Amino acid sequence: MANQLKLPWQRWLISSTLLLTILFPLSISSNTWSALLVDSQKETHQFPNIYSIEIINEYPHDPKAFTEGLLYGGNNTLYESTGLYGESSVRRVTLQTGKVEALQKMDSSYFGEGLTSIDERLYQLTWEQKTGFIYDKDSLKRLGEFDHQMNDGWGLTTDGKILFGSDGSSTLYQFDPQTMEEIRRQTIRYKDHQVHNLNELEYVNGEVWANIIPTDCIVRISPEDGIVRGWVLLSILRERLMAAHEIEIYDVLNGIAWDRDGERIFVTGKNWPKLFEIKLLQLNNHSGSDILRQCVPIIDSSKAME
């Protein structure tokens, strides 16, 4: 009897609930739906793509070049910035032969770092100093210098409008190339861990790619929001060179160049005798914990870099 008395109320409750379920989505504004869509997209980016590589070509590379910056200059030509005090330089190199066609040596008080090009000019950073240099792209003649607001000079690249810089921390900087004033900065994170040691940079198809020193990993970063879009695992290259006794364990991967017109990716390392053209191969058997172990350096905050 008690159940029969409650039945009308139950029917009313079920009917009301169904009605609210139908009407509630209709009451949500288009802005709210847009926000929900963005959140969904952000959630998707929490699981970025992971890639291995296929070697397409091998080219000679100066084994004395302590590579700090690398970029493709068109017509099978590369530009390279090399480091070490007393040995730093900016150079133009022929891709197929590795021959240095032009070279501008730096004063021994400077340690060459990241390199990029805008409007037929090369921009180069220096290590442990907030000074950079500008060169004519054809003659390599020094045209001037600039100061920047990073803690140090490591990596440099551009989308043709703004400069992106790294200083060995987890911060990706953006600068106005005309004034060198900072536009913004982003802390790069993966699974709530800061991705430290961002080093040599390259702008590739709308992403900023960064070597993570001293790992064999490249991180792919969205410049709009700093989200990690993917990882490229390149341990096969160093393992191959070490097995052939061509490099030592401390000769780390460093140097990314992108041929936009030919859609070719080139990579090399410090004192590597070879430069590689590679193709990405997506992997499905790597977990986030694998990436954390292989690619995300753990930094002791008490010993953080300046």
C-alpha positions as CSV (number, residue, x, y, z in Angstrom):
1,M,0.0,0.0,0.0
2,A,2.8,2.4,0.9
3,N,4.5,1.6,-2.4
4,Q,1.3,2.4,-4.4
5,L,1.0,5.7,-2.6
6,K,4.6,6.7,-3.6
7,L,4.2,5.6,-7.2
8,P,2.7,8.9,-8.5
9,W,5.6,10.9,-6.8
10,Q,8.1,8.6,-8.4
11,R,6.6,9.1,-11.8
12,W,6.7,12.9,-11.3
13,L,10.3,12.8,-10.2
14,I,11.4,10.6,-13.2
15,S,9.4,12.8,-15.6
16,S,10.9,16.0,-14.1
17,T,14.4,14.6,-14.3
18,L,14.0,13.6,-17.9
19,L,12.7,17.1,-18.8
20,L,15.6,18.8,-17.1
21,T,18.0,16.5,-18.9
22,I,16.5,17.6,-22.2
23,L,16.2,21.3,-21.4
24,F,19.5,21.9,-19.6
25,P,21.8,21.6,-22.6
26,L,19.6,23.9,-24.6
27,S,20.0,26.6,-21.9
28,I,23.8,26.5,-22.1
29,S,25.1,29.5,-24.1
30,S,27.3,29.1,-27.2
31,N,30.2,30.6,-25.2
32,T,29.9,27.9,-22.5
33,W,29.9,25.2,-25.2
34,S,33.0,26.8,-26.7
35,A,34.7,26.7,-23.3
36,L,33.8,23.1,-22.8
37,L,35.2,22.3,-26.3
38,V,38.5,24.0,-25.4
39,D,38.8,22.1,-22.2
40,S,38.2,18.9,-24.1
41,Q,41.0,19.8,-26.5
42,K,43.3,20.6,-23.7
43,E,42.6,17.3,-22.2
44,T,43.5,15.6,-25.4
45,H,46.9,17.4,-25.4
46,Q,47.7,15.7,-22.1
47,F,48.6,12.6,-24.1
48,P,50.9,13.9,-26.8
49,N,52.2,11.8,-29.7
50,I,55.5,10.0,-29.3
51,Y,57.7,9.3,-32.2
52,S,60.8,7.3,-33.1
53,I,62.7,8.0,-36.3
54,E,63.8,6.5,-39.6
55,I,67.1,7.6,-41.1
56,I,66.6,8.9,-44.6
57,N,70.1,10.2,-45.4
58,E,73.5,10.6,-43.7
59,Y,75.8,13.6,-44.5
60,P,79.4,14.5,-43.4
61,H,79.7,16.9,-40.4
62,D,82.7,18.5,-39.0
63,P,83.6,16.4,-35.9
64,K,85.4,19.5,-34.4
65,A,82.1,21.5,-34.5
66,F,80.7,21.9,-31.0
67,T,77.2,22.4,-32.4
68,E,75.1,24.9,-30.5
69,G,72.8,26.3,-33.3
70,L,71.7,24.9,-36.6
71,L,69.4,26.1,-39.4
72,Y,68.7,25.3,-43.0
73,G,69.4,28.2,-45.4
74,G,68.0,26.9,-48.7
75,N,69.8,25.4,-51.7
76,N,71.2,22.6,-49.6
77,T,73.1,25.0,-47.4
78,L,73.2,25.0,-43.6
79,Y,74.2,27.7,-41.1
80,E,75.8,26.6,-37.8
81,S,76.9,28.2,-34.6
82,T,79.6,26.4,-32.7
83,G,80.7,26.8,-29.1
84,L,83.6,26.6,-26.7
85,Y,85.8,29.5,-25.7
86,G,88.4,30.2,-28.3
87,E,86.7,27.9,-30.9
88,S,83.3,29.5,-31.4
89,S,82.1,30.5,-34.8
90,V,79.3,31.1,-37.3
91,R,79.6,29.2,-40.5
92,R,77.9,28.3,-43.7
93,V,78.1,24.7,-44.7
94,T,77.3,22.6,-47.8
95,L,74.8,19.9,-46.9
96,Q,76.1,17.1,-49.1
97,T,79.8,17.4,-48.4
98,G,79.8,19.0,-44.9
99,K,82.4,21.5,-46.3
100,V,82.6,24.9,-44.5
101,E,82.1,27.4,-47.3
102,A,82.4,30.5,-45.1
103,L,83.3,31.1,-41.4
104,Q,83.3,34.0,-39.0
105,K,85.3,33.3,-35.9
106,M,84.3,34.9,-32.6
107,D,86.4,36.6,-30.1
108,S,87.8,34.1,-27.6
109,S,85.9,35.7,-24.8
110,Y,82.6,34.5,-26.3
111,F,81.0,31.1,-26.4
112,G,78.6,30.7,-29.4
113,E,75.1,29.4,-28.8
114,G,71.7,29.4,-30.6
115,L,71.3,30.7,-34.1
116,T,68.4,31.8,-36.3
117,S,67.7,34.0,-39.4
118,I,65.2,36.8,-40.1
119,D,65.3,39.1,-43.2
120,E,68.6,37.9,-44.5
121,R,70.3,38.4,-41.1
122,L,71.6,35.9,-38.7
123,Y,71.0,36.3,-34.9
124,Q,73.3,34.4,-32.6
125,L,73.3,34.0,-28.8
126,T,76.3,33.6,-26.5
127,W,76.6,31.5,-23.4
128,E,76.8,33.0,-19.9
129,Q,76.2,36.5,-21.3
130,K,73.1,38.4,-22.2
131,T,74.8,39.6,-25.4
132,G,74.0,38.4,-28.9
133,F,75.3,39.2,-32.4
134,I,73.8,40.0,-35.8
135,Y,75.5,39.0,-39.0
136,D,74.9,39.4,-42.8
137,K,73.6,36.1,-44.0
138,D,75.7,36.2,-47.2
139,S,79.0,37.5,-46.1
140,L,78.8,36.5,-42.4
141,K,80.0,40.0,-41.6
142,R,79.0,41.2,-38.1
143,L,76.5,44.0,-38.4
144,G,75.7,44.7,-34.7
145,E,74.8,43.2,-31.4
146,F,71.8,43.0,-29.1
147,D,70.9,42.4,-25.4
148,H,68.2,40.0,-24.3
149,Q,66.2,39.4,-21.1
150,M,66.9,35.7,-20.6
151,N,69.0,34.5,-17.8
152,D,71.4,33.0,-20.3
153,G,71.7,32.4,-24.0
154,W,71.0,28.8,-25.2
155,G,68.6,28.3,-28.1
156,L,67.1,30.6,-30.7
157,T,64.5,30.2,-33.5
158,T,61.8,32.2,-35.3
159,D,58.5,31.9,-37.1
160,G,59.6,34.8,-39.3
161,K,57.8,37.4,-37.1
162,I,59.0,36.8,-33.5
163,L,62.0,35.2,-31.9
164,F,61.8,32.3,-29.5
165,G,64.6,31.8,-27.0
166,S,65.7,29.3,-24.3
167,D,68.1,29.7,-21.4
168,G,68.5,26.1,-20.2
169,S,65.5,26.3,-17.9
170,S,61.9,25.2,-18.5
171,T,61.0,28.7,-19.9
172,L,60.3,29.4,-23.5
173,Y,60.7,33.2,-24.3
174,Q,59.2,35.3,-27.1
175,F,60.9,38.5,-28.3
176,D,60.3,41.3,-30.7
177,P,63.2,41.0,-33.2
178,Q,63.2,44.7,-33.9
179,T,63.5,45.8,-30.2
180,M,64.5,42.6,-28.5
181,E,61.9,43.4,-25.9
182,E,60.3,40.4,-24.3
183,I,56.7,39.7,-25.5
184,R,55.9,36.8,-23.2
185,R,57.3,33.7,-21.5
186,Q,55.9,30.3,-20.9
187,T,56.9,27.5,-18.5
188,I,56.9,24.2,-20.3
189,R,55.4,21.3,-18.4
190,Y,54.7,17.6,-19.1
191,K,52.4,15.7,-16.7
192,D,52.9,18.5,-14.1
193,H,56.7,18.3,-14.4
194,Q,58.7,21.2,-15.6
195,V,60.6,20.3,-18.8
196,H,64.1,21.7,-17.9
197,N,67.2,22.1,-20.1
198,L,65.4,23.4,-23.1
199,N,68.4,23.9,-25.5
200,E,68.7,24.3,-29.3
201,L,65.4,25.4,-30.9
202,E,63.8,25.1,-34.3
203,Y,60.4,26.3,-35.6
204,V,58.8,23.4,-37.5
205,N,55.3,23.6,-39.0
206,G,53.8,25.8,-36.3
207,E,55.6,24.2,-33.4
208,V,58.8,25.0,-31.5
209,W,61.0,22.0,-31.2
210,A,63.7,21.9,-28.5
211,N,66.6,19.6,-27.7
212,I,66.5,18.5,-24.1
213,I,70.1,18.3,-23.1
214,P,71.7,15.9,-22.2
215,T,68.9,13.5,-23.4
216,D,68.3,12.0,-26.8
217,C,64.9,13.6,-26.9
218,I,63.2,16.5,-28.8
219,V,60.1,18.1,-27.3
220,R,57.5,19.6,-29.6
221,I,55.8,22.7,-28.1
222,S,52.8,24.7,-29.1
223,P,54.0,28.4,-29.1
224,E,50.4,29.6,-28.5
225,D,49.9,28.0,-25.1
226,G,53.1,26.1,-24.2
227,I,51.4,22.7,-24.3
228,V,53.7,19.7,-25.2
229,R,52.3,18.3,-28.4
230,G,54.8,15.5,-28.8
231,W,58.2,13.9,-28.2
232,V,60.8,12.6,-30.7
233,L,63.1,9.8,-29.4
234,L,66.5,9.8,-31.2
235,S,68.6,7.4,-29.1
236,I,69.2,5.3,-32.1
237,L,71.5,7.9,-33.6
238,R,73.9,8.2,-30.7
239,E,73.9,4.5,-30.1
240,R,74.8,4.0,-33.8
241,L,77.7,6.4,-33.6
242,M,79.0,5.1,-30.3
243,A,78.8,1.5,-31.6
244,A,81.0,2.6,-34.5
245,H,83.4,4.4,-32.1
246,E,82.7,7.7,-33.8
247,I,81.6,9.6,-30.7
248,E,82.0,9.5,-27.0
249,I,79.1,9.2,-24.5
250,Y,79.3,12.9,-23.7
251,D,79.0,14.0,-27.3
252,V,75.3,14.8,-27.0
253,L,72.5,15.4,-29.5
254,N,72.2,19.1,-30.3
255,G,71.1,20.7,-33.5
256,I,67.8,20.7,-35.4
257,A,67.2,22.2,-38.9
258,W,64.0,22.3,-40.9
259,D,63.8,22.6,-44.7
260,R,60.3,24.1,-45.0
261,D,60.1,23.8,-48.8
262,G,61.4,20.3,-49.0
263,E,59.8,19.2,-45.6
264,R,63.1,17.7,-44.5
265,I,64.3,17.4,-40.9
266,F,68.1,17.4,-40.1
267,V,69.7,16.7,-36.8
268,T,73.2,16.4,-35.5
269,G,75.2,16.7,-32.2
270,K,78.2,18.2,-30.5
271,N,81.3,17.0,-32.3
272,W,79.3,14.5,-34.3
273,P,81.0,13.4,-37.6
274,K,77.6,13.0,-39.3
275,L,74.4,15.0,-39.8
276,F,71.2,13.0,-40.3
277,E,68.1,13.6,-42.3
278,I,65.3,11.8,-40.5
279,K,61.6,10.9,-40.8
280,L,59.2,10.6,-37.8
281,L,57.6,7.2,-37.0
282,Q,54.7,7.3,-34.5
283,L,55.0,4.9,-31.6
284,N,52.1,3.4,-29.6
285,N,54.0,1.4,-27.0
286,H,55.5,4.2,-24.9
287,S,53.9,5.4,-21.7
288,G,54.1,8.8,-20.0
289,S,56.3,7.3,-17.4
290,D,58.8,6.2,-20.1
291,I,59.0,9.7,-21.4
292,L,59.5,11.2,-17.9
293,R,62.4,8.8,-17.3
294,Q,64.0,9.3,-20.7
295,C,63.3,12.9,-21.5
296,V,62.6,15.1,-18.5
297,P,65.7,15.9,-16.4
298,I,65.1,16.1,-12.7
299,I,66.5,19.4,-11.4
300,D,67.6,19.9,-7.8
301,S,66.0,23.3,-7.0
302,S,68.9,24.1,-4.6
303,K,71.3,23.8,-7.6
304,A,69.1,25.3,-10.3
305,M,70.9,27.1,-13.1
306,E,71.1,30.8,-13.0
